[in-house]
Amino acid sequence: MTKVACPDCGQNIAMHEIEARTVTQTSGFATNYRCPFCRADFDDINDNMV
């Protein structure tokens, strides 16, 4: 199972637990992610894969 490490609290988060928000912009779409444990926001989950 793929997990992502939260950059703030270090908790390993399963992909289905990550909260994602996608918004439209004039140049396309922007998605940011939120840790369900500490509520920290981060932009790229690829940098934090474990």
N, C-alpha and C positions, 0 to 999 in steps of 0.2 A: 504494500500500500504506500502510495506517495504521500509524504508529509512535508510541511513547510515550517521552518523555525521562525517564530516571531522575532523581528529585529529588536524589539524593546524588552519583552519578558523572557525570551528564549524558549518558550513553551513550544513543543512540537504539535502542530495542528494538522489533522487529517484534511484532505482537500474538500470533503463535503461539509466540514465545519467552518470553513472560511466564509466570512460575509463579504460579498462582492457588490459593488455599485457601479453601473455603467451609465454614463451620461453622453448625450450627443453634443458635439461641438461643430463649428463650421468646417473644421478639417477632418472630421470623422467621429470616432468614438473614443472615450477615455474611461478606463476602468481602474478603480482603486479597491483595495482590499482592507478588511478590518479583522483584527484578532478578536475572537469571541471571549477570550480570557481577560486581557488587559485593555481592550478597546483601542489599541494603537492602530493607526492607519499606515499603510505602506502601498507603494505603487507597483512594484514588480515582484511577483512570487518566484520567478526564475532565479533570482539572486539568493533566495533563502531556502531552496530545496535541500532536503536531507535524505 
